[in-house]
Amino acid sequence: MSLVSALSDLIEFNKPINLLAEGTSGLGWAETPLVVLTADHIVSVLHRFRAGAFTAADVEQWADMIECREDIDYQEDRDEEILQAIYVLANPVLNGLLDDALTDQVIASLSS
């Protein structure tokens, strides 16, 4: 598996979180962005969380894995909103546990 493929799976949350972690950890890092995370990626993950596909812990780990990578770029016209959404999702101790209200808040911030 290539790093681009592993990062694409990560931003799209295409595999169980443990497989995403294994896939990205074994391939190292790139010095420049290889994929672009969009607002739609995050909104999709949150809708799937709400549908029961993921736990709050899964979403936290997913966001944490994205937050620490410099080889994932953010959608150019929404980079501040995406950066804030990933921060909120990756840090429930600081921002509150992921629930319906926080999900609505993050989706609204990315939809405006």
JOPE-V616476 format. One record per residue. RES is the residue in one small letter. PSI is psi in whole degrees, 0 to 359 (NA if undefined). Layout:
{{RES PSI} {RES PSI}}
This chain:
{{m 138} {s 162} {l 320} {v 316} {s 317} {a 319} {l 324} {s 316} {d 320} {l 307} {i 333} {e 354} {f 54} {n 350} {k 165} {p 148} {i 324} {n 324} {l 325} {l 318} {a 315} {e 317} {g 322} {t 328} {s 327} {g 353} {l 357} {g 206} {w 152} {a 152} {e 345} {t 156} {p 138} {l 336} {v 164} {v 122} {l 128} {t 165} {a 323} {d 325} {h 312} {i 316} {v 319} {s 315} {v 318} {l 323} {h 320} {r 324} {f 313} {r 330} {a 357} {g 7} {a 333} {f 154} {t 168} {a 323} {a 323} {d 314} {v 320} {e 312} {q 319} {w 310} {a 322} {d 320} {m 326} {i 317} {e 326} {c 1} {r 128} {e 353} {d 12} {i 121} {d 164} {y 146} {q 125} {e 313} {d 357} {r 18} {d 322} {e 317} {e 320} {i 315} {l 315} {q 318} {a 316} {i 319} {y 313} {v 314} {l 329} {a 348} {n 67} {p 335} {v 324} {l 330} {n 356} {g 151} {l 148} {l 117} {d 186} {d 319} {a 315} {l 322} {t 313} {d 318} {q 314} {v 316} {i 316} {a 321} {s 334} {l 348} {s 348} {s NA}}
